[in-house]
């Protein structure tokens, strides 16, 4: 079964940076539009960044200009570079296919905590 494994989370001060990685055991990253999602305590999961198989990207307004999504098809890995982090970016971050029909079971996620 294809699995998604997120890593790279941690505790960072406001204004700091983190880089998340999502390793897929199958070829989902290579062939499908992918997204990074996050879920803060008490809130619904939301899409923050997406990238098509052709490399076009789209971002939620809340992260535009601060986050960058990218992919390495050879490694079946998705990345999220997060700069200028804010308290409100604190959440568990997940990766998965953009289109619900292609989504895999959610991984364990990567906890990102922005705190001084």
N, C-alpha and C positions, 0 to 999 in steps of 0.2 A: 504494500500500500504506500502511495506517495505521501510523504510527510513534509511539513514546513517547520523549520527550526529557526526561530529568531534569536539574535544575540547582539551584544553591544550596548545594552542598557546600563544604567547606573545613576549615581547621584552626581549632580552638577550644579554649580552656582548659576544664578541668573546671568545671562550674557555668554555663558559657556557653550561648548559644542560637544556633540556626540555623533557617532556614526553607527547606525544599525545595519545589521546584515540579516538576510533571510536565505537560508540554504534549503533548496528543494531536492528531494531524493529522486524526483522524476524530471520531466522536461517542461513542466508547466511554465517556468520562467521564460523559457526560450520561445514558446509558441503562443502564449496568451497575454493579453493586456493584464497587467498586475497592479496592485495597489497596496499602499500602506494605510492601515487603519489604526485608530486609537480609541481606547475606552477609559475615561476618567471615572473615579468613584461616583456612583449614583447617576451616571449619565449613559446614554446609549452609545454604541460603537459608531464611529464616524470615519468616513474616508478623508484622509488628509492629502494624499498624493497618489497619482496614477501615471502609468507609462504604458504606451501601446507597444505592440510587437515591433512597430517601425521606429520606436524611440520618441514619439511625441509625448509630452508631459502635460499634466494638469494638476493644479493645486487648490486646496481650500484657501479662501481669502485669509484665514487666520494664520497661515504659514507661508503664504506667498512671499518670495524674496528672502526667506530665511532657510527653507528646507529645499533639498535637491534630491530627487529620486533618480536612480540609475540602475542599470542591469548589466550583468556579465553573462551572456548566453552560454559561453563555453563552460562556465562554472555553475550554471543553473542557479545563480545567486542574484538577489535583489538587494539594493542598498538604499539607505536614507541618510543623507548628510543633514544634520540639524545644527544650525548656527543661531546665535543670538537667542538662546533659549529663554523662555519666560516661565513664571510660576504656572501659568495656565496650560503649559505644554505637558505638565505632569500627568501621566497616564500609562497604561499598558499598551504597547504598540504591537500590532500584528500585521503580517503580510498575507495576501491571498489573491486569487484572481479577481479582476475588476467585475466581471460579469457573474452574477449569482449562479448561473447554470454550470459554470466551470469551477466553482469553488470547491476546495478540499476541506476536510475537517480542520478547524482552527488549531494552530499550534499553541504552545504555552505562553507565547508573547514575551516581550522584553519590557521590563519595568523601567520607566524613565521618571526620575524625580528631580525636579528643579527647585532647589531650596538654598537659602543662604544660611 
